[in-house]
């Protein structure tokens, strides 16, 4: 990120400043090579829109979502309490994240442990920036493309966020094509609930293959999503189907950034 403007909370506090919003990067966005591209794209958009933001940097730890989903409530609470101490010490009010797992955990599970924040998923944040006129989007390379949006479980069914991602796709002058199972009837990519970190159980077909096949039925140019876990699973599905040249998998932030030549 060295060539991008990414201030840390520690730097901001040292200079007596307080950001308007904290960008929670998340484990995938920090360490996974594919998800790092999403992080970079979102930071470019924040800078372009002139948003006063900061990250925690090395002070950020895992939200504890995988531990909780895997059944280790003790580890989850340890991780959560550590993060809440840091966030409250910095007097953080607003958080935006590119990961629905972080979004859901920070929004719905931190309050009972003493962490009350206004938390937004980046699709909601980007939609607001466009509505407020802080960000303009033209289709660019995505104009006229067929795009199907895969609803991440913790964004859609867990938090009822369905319209913001679709509005972003339509802003790209693209054709939004829905899968048979979408929105509240959407199918998991196969990685949620800490499944990402364990071997598959016995069965006839991997969940991500089933979901990729449903996406392929729409004959898309692009499968769009808003979650680093979904990104991994759908990308793997497209590779297994040997369709990498015809079908691309993008995060919403990457498409908005590319459309703006960022």
C-alpha positions as CSV (number, residue, x, y, z in Angstrom):
1,X,0.0,0.0,0.0
2,X,3.1,2.2,0.1
3,X,2.1,4.3,-2.9
4,X,-1.5,4.8,-1.7
5,X,-2.6,7.2,1.1
6,X,-3.5,4.9,4.0
7,X,-3.2,6.7,7.4
8,X,-3.3,4.6,10.6
9,X,-5.2,5.5,13.7
10,X,-2.0,5.8,15.6
11,X,-0.6,8.4,13.1
12,X,-3.9,10.3,13.1
13,X,-4.1,10.4,16.9
14,X,-0.4,11.6,17.1
15,X,-1.3,14.5,14.9
16,X,-4.4,15.3,16.9
17,X,-6.8,14.2,14.1
18,X,-9.9,11.9,14.2
19,X,-11.0,10.2,11.0
20,X,-14.7,10.3,9.9
21,X,-14.6,6.5,9.3
22,X,-12.4,3.5,10.2
23,X,-11.7,1.1,7.4
24,X,-11.7,-2.4,8.9
25,X,-9.5,-4.3,6.5
26,X,-10.0,-7.9,7.9
27,X,-7.8,-10.9,7.7
28,X,-8.5,-11.8,4.1
29,X,-8.1,-8.2,3.0
30,X,-4.7,-8.1,4.8
31,X,-3.2,-11.5,4.0
32,X,-5.0,-13.2,1.0
33,X,-3.3,-12.1,-2.3
34,X,-6.6,-12.0,-4.2
35,X,-8.5,-10.1,-1.4
36,X,-5.6,-7.6,-1.1
37,X,-6.7,-6.4,-4.6
38,X,-10.2,-5.6,-3.2
39,X,-8.5,-3.7,-0.3
40,X,-6.4,-1.6,-2.7
41,X,-9.4,-0.9,-5.0
42,X,-11.5,0.3,-2.0
43,X,-8.7,2.5,-0.7
44,X,-8.3,4.1,-4.1
45,X,-12.1,4.9,-4.1
46,X,-11.9,6.4,-0.6
47,X,-9.0,8.6,-1.7
48,X,-10.7,9.6,-4.9
49,X,-13.9,10.6,-3.0
50,X,-11.9,12.5,-0.5
51,X,-13.0,10.5,2.5
52,X,-11.2,11.2,5.8
53,X,-10.4,7.6,6.9
54,X,-7.9,5.5,8.7
55,X,-7.0,1.9,9.4
56,X,-5.8,0.2,12.6
57,X,-2.8,-1.4,10.8
58,X,-1.0,-3.8,13.1
59,X,-3.4,-3.0,15.9
60,X,-6.2,-4.8,14.0
61,X,-6.8,-8.4,15.0
62,X,-9.3,-11.0,13.6
63,X,-12.9,-10.1,14.6
64,X,-13.3,-13.7,15.9
65,X,-15.9,-14.7,13.4
66,X,-14.3,-18.0,12.3
67,X,-13.7,-19.0,15.9
68,X,-17.3,-18.3,16.9
69,X,-18.7,-20.1,13.9
70,X,-16.4,-23.1,14.6
71,X,-17.8,-23.2,18.1
72,X,-15.0,-21.7,20.1
73,X,-16.9,-19.0,21.9
74,X,-14.1,-18.5,24.4
75,X,-11.6,-17.6,21.7
76,X,-14.1,-15.4,20.0
77,X,-14.7,-13.3,23.1
78,X,-11.0,-13.0,23.7
79,X,-10.4,-11.7,20.2
80,X,-13.5,-9.4,20.3
81,X,-12.6,-7.9,23.7
82,X,-9.1,-7.1,22.5
83,X,-10.5,-5.3,19.4
84,X,-13.2,-3.5,21.4
85,X,-10.5,-2.1,23.8
86,X,-8.5,-0.7,20.9
87,X,-11.6,0.7,19.1
88,X,-13.0,2.3,22.2
89,X,-9.6,3.8,23.1
90,X,-9.6,5.5,19.7
91,X,-13.2,6.6,20.3
92,X,-14.3,5.0,16.9
93,X,-17.9,5.7,15.9
94,X,-18.1,4.6,12.3
95,X,-16.6,1.5,10.6
96,X,-16.7,0.3,7.0
97,X,-15.5,-3.1,5.9
98,X,-15.2,-5.1,2.7
99,X,-15.9,-8.4,4.4
100,X,-19.5,-9.4,5.3
101,X,-18.2,-11.7,8.1
102,X,-16.4,-8.7,9.8
103,X,-19.5,-6.6,9.1
104,X,-21.9,-9.0,10.7
105,X,-19.7,-9.6,13.7
106,X,-18.8,-6.0,14.4
107,X,-22.4,-4.9,13.9
108,X,-24.4,-7.6,15.6
109,X,-22.1,-9.3,18.1
110,X,-19.8,-6.7,19.4
111,X,-22.5,-4.5,21.1
112,X,-23.2,-7.0,23.8
113,X,-19.5,-7.1,24.7
114,X,-19.3,-3.3,24.9
115,X,-18.5,-2.4,21.3
116,X,-21.2,-0.1,19.9
117,X,-20.4,1.3,16.4
118,X,-22.1,2.3,13.2
119,X,-21.0,-0.4,10.9
120,X,-21.4,-0.5,7.1
121,X,-20.5,-2.9,4.4
122,X,-18.6,-1.3,1.5
123,X,-21.5,-1.9,-0.9
124,X,-23.7,0.3,1.3
125,X,-20.9,2.9,1.7
126,X,-20.2,3.1,-2.0
127,X,-23.9,3.5,-2.7
128,X,-24.1,6.4,-0.3
129,X,-21.0,8.1,-1.8
130,X,-22.7,7.9,-5.2
131,X,-26.1,9.1,-3.9
132,X,-24.3,12.0,-2.2
133,X,-22.5,13.0,-5.4
134,X,-19.0,12.3,-3.9
135,X,-18.4,9.5,-6.4
136,X,-19.5,9.3,-10.0
137,X,-19.5,6.1,-11.9
138,X,-19.7,5.4,-15.6
139,X,-19.8,2.0,-17.1
140,X,-16.4,2.1,-18.9
141,X,-15.3,-1.4,-19.6
142,X,-18.4,-2.9,-17.9
143,X,-20.9,-1.1,-20.1
144,X,-23.3,-3.7,-21.6
145,X,-21.7,-6.6,-19.8
146,X,-23.9,-9.4,-18.3
147,X,-23.2,-9.5,-14.6
148,X,-24.7,-11.8,-12.1
149,X,-24.4,-11.0,-8.4
150,X,-23.8,-13.7,-5.8
151,X,-25.3,-12.7,-2.4
152,X,-22.9,-13.3,0.5
153,X,-24.8,-15.0,3.3
154,X,-23.7,-12.6,6.0
155,X,-24.6,-9.6,3.8
156,X,-27.9,-10.9,2.5
157,X,-29.8,-13.3,4.6
158,X,-28.1,-12.3,7.9
159,X,-28.5,-8.5,7.4
160,X,-31.0,-7.9,4.6
161,X,-28.6,-6.0,2.4
162,X,-29.7,-6.8,-1.1
163,X,-30.3,-3.6,-3.0
164,X,-27.0,-1.7,-2.5
165,X,-24.9,-4.2,-4.4
166,X,-27.4,-4.4,-7.2
167,X,-27.6,-0.7,-7.5
168,X,-23.8,-0.5,-7.9
169,X,-23.9,-3.1,-10.7
170,X,-26.6,-1.1,-12.5
171,X,-24.6,2.1,-12.1
172,X,-22.0,0.4,-14.3
173,X,-24.5,0.4,-17.3
174,X,-24.3,-3.3,-17.1
175,X,-27.1,-5.9,-17.5
176,X,-27.8,-7.5,-14.1
177,X,-28.9,-11.1,-14.5
178,X,-30.2,-12.9,-11.5
179,X,-29.5,-16.6,-10.6
180,X,-32.5,-18.8,-9.8
181,X,-31.5,-18.8,-6.2
182,X,-30.8,-15.2,-5.2
183,X,-31.5,-12.6,-2.5
184,X,-33.2,-14.2,0.5
185,X,-33.2,-17.6,-1.4
186,X,-29.5,-17.3,-2.3
187,X,-27.2,-20.3,-1.9
188,X,-24.0,-20.2,0.2
189,X,-20.7,-20.2,-1.7
190,X,-19.6,-23.0,0.7
191,X,-17.1,-21.1,2.8
192,X,-19.3,-19.5,5.5
193,X,-19.6,-20.8,9.1
194,X,-15.9,-21.5,9.2
195,X,-16.2,-24.1,6.4
196,X,-13.4,-22.2,4.7
197,X,-10.9,-23.6,7.1
198,X,-11.8,-27.3,7.2
199,X,-11.9,-30.2,4.8
200,X,-15.2,-30.9,3.0
201,X,-17.5,-33.5,4.4
202,X,-18.6,-36.5,2.3
203,X,-21.1,-35.8,-0.4
204,X,-21.7,-35.8,-4.2
205,X,-20.6,-32.3,-5.0
206,X,-18.8,-29.3,-3.5
207,X,-21.1,-26.4,-2.6
208,X,-19.1,-23.9,-4.6
209,X,-19.4,-26.1,-7.7
210,X,-23.2,-26.1,-7.3
211,X,-23.2,-22.4,-6.9
212,X,-20.8,-21.8,-9.8
213,X,-23.1,-23.9,-12.0
214,X,-26.1,-21.8,-11.0
215,X,-24.1,-18.6,-11.9
216,X,-23.0,-20.1,-15.3
217,X,-26.7,-20.8,-16.2
218,X,-27.2,-17.0,-16.5
219,X,-24.4,-16.9,-19.2
220,X,-22.6,-14.1,-17.4
221,X,-19.5,-12.2,-18.5
222,X,-18.8,-11.5,-14.8
223,X,-19.7,-13.0,-11.5
224,X,-19.8,-10.2,-8.9
225,X,-19.6,-10.5,-5.2
226,X,-18.9,-8.5,-2.1
227,X,-17.1,-11.0,0.1
228,X,-13.5,-12.3,0.1
229,X,-14.6,-15.8,1.0
230,X,-17.2,-15.9,-1.8
231,X,-14.5,-14.5,-4.1
232,X,-12.2,-17.5,-3.4
233,X,-15.0,-20.1,-3.8
234,X,-16.5,-18.7,-7.0
235,X,-13.0,-18.2,-8.5
236,X,-12.2,-21.8,-7.7
237,X,-15.5,-22.9,-9.2
238,X,-14.8,-21.0,-12.4
239,X,-11.3,-22.6,-12.7
240,X,-12.7,-26.1,-12.1
241,X,-15.2,-25.5,-14.9
242,X,-12.3,-24.2,-17.1
243,X,-14.1,-21.0,-17.9
244,X,-11.5,-18.4,-16.6
245,X,-11.1,-16.9,-20.0
246,X,-14.8,-16.3,-20.5
247,X,-16.0,-15.5,-17.0
248,X,-14.3,-13.1,-14.6
249,X,-15.0,-12.9,-10.8
250,X,-14.9,-9.4,-9.4
251,X,-15.6,-7.6,-6.1
252,X,-18.0,-4.6,-6.4
253,X,-15.1,-2.3,-5.2
254,X,-12.9,-3.5,-8.0
255,X,-15.5,-2.8,-10.7
256,X,-16.2,0.7,-9.4
257,X,-12.5,1.4,-9.2
258,X,-11.8,0.1,-12.7
259,X,-14.8,2.0,-14.1
260,X,-13.2,5.1,-12.7
261,X,-9.7,4.3,-14.1
262,X,-8.3,4.2,-10.5
